[in-house]
Amino acid sequence: MHRYLIVAVLACCFGCASTMPLDNSARSSAPGSFVQLSQGKVHYSLDGPEDGEVVVLVHGFSTPMFIWERTVPALTDAGFQVLTYDLYGRGYSDRPDVKYNEDLFDSQLEELLDALDIKQPVNLLGLSMGGAIVTIFTARHPEKVSRVGMIAPAGFPVKIPFTAKLVRIPGLGDFLMSVMGDRTIRKSAAKSFYDQSQVKPFLAKFDDQMKYDGYKRAILRTLKDFNLNDQEEAFKAVGKLGKPVLLIWGENDQTVPYEHHEKVMAAIPQTEFHSIENAAHVPHYEKHGVVSPIIAAFFED
């Protein structure tokens, strides 16, 4: 307990950063479109030919939909219509005061497809936490999905850092996130890259969402509410469906262990696996010239 107290005292040295409301004024310069769903407004973009087969890209734990900006062109050039969107709590989507669990993100995707009148089965590609979301969605709604792609998906046990354990403590977690959250989240995002020269321009875009109320609360709630360490049953359920599955992993991933590709492949035997050299947690972003053709070819088959 003394250790927790020391951390709390040290946290005071960082001070609290003020934030702004995420309102219509804040959203006025945002690219893309907005739609009202049951838990709030959702920021999205629908690109490519209207008659193209739909590919939905689901981002991860902390980075909003711009993480797909280097992937979308390859898919639209291949004739796909591509849907990207900000998960609740991230980017320009609302940050509702609810539980940030599997049900929230599953229903968000289902409602978004309904709101956009996308009735045919879609192709899904998820990054990290997004990989867990598309897996859960496919297991729950197999009739809505054609093919599934995952990049370094969460869903299997990982060692939880000491700081992550602290923020799960009621009261203390909220305090630590309010005063240390920005610095900690940015540091974690920087670790997503093997090529550190890409970090600075990436963070310049990443930081924008942190200016608005509710982002750190959503991050904290997700840590508490979404069991990202135990989704093996959902992966096994997808394996039993027999749908085509793509798995991509950077060999230098420091966020979700590279070795977890073996667990995914054991749960989903039909997986097509691609290992990416000199890449960390976001191989599709830092090595897009290598990864984008793999993604496009998989969905074209």
ABEGO torsion letter per residue (X at the ends): XAAAAAAAAAAAAAEBBBBBBBBAAAAAABBEBBBBBAAEBBBBBBBEBAABBBBBBBBBAABBAAAAAAAAAAAAAAGBBBBBBBBBGBEABBBBBBBBBAAAAAAAAAAAAAAAGBABBBBBBBBEAAAAAAAAAAAABAAABABBBBBGBBGBBBBBBAAAAAAABBGAAAAAAAAAAAAAAAAAAAAABABAAAAAAAAAAAAAAAABBGAAAAAAAAAAABBAABAAAAAAAAAAAGBBBBBBBBAABAABBAAAAAAAAAABAABBBBBBBGBBABAAAAAAAAAAAAAAAAAAX
